[in-house]
Amino acid sequence: MAPPTRRFVVFGFATPHDALAAEALLKHAGLDAVPIPAPRSVKALCGIAMRLPSEQATHAEKLMAAGGVRPSSRADSR
């Protein structure tokens, strides 16, 4: 039997600075943020994206907004 499929959200960023700031904020808050090369479905001008479990997406968006980090895009896994 195959393990259950995990759903993820991926945030793209306009600059490497934004991506690194997001990673620091999210990891400091204990979220499971993983920097990845930006997939085609995410418009990340700098080529770096941040992947998180879907259940952490809302909290991540609030943390980034409070920290002044604005993702340029978001994609949810299907």
PyMOL commands that set and color helices and strands:
alter all, ss='L'
color gray80, all
select helices_A, chain A and resi 16-28+54-66
alter helices_A, ss='H'
color red, helices_A
select strands_A, chain A and resi 8-12+34-37+48-53+73-76
alter strands_A, ss='S'
color yellow, strands_A
deselect
rebuild
show_as cartoon
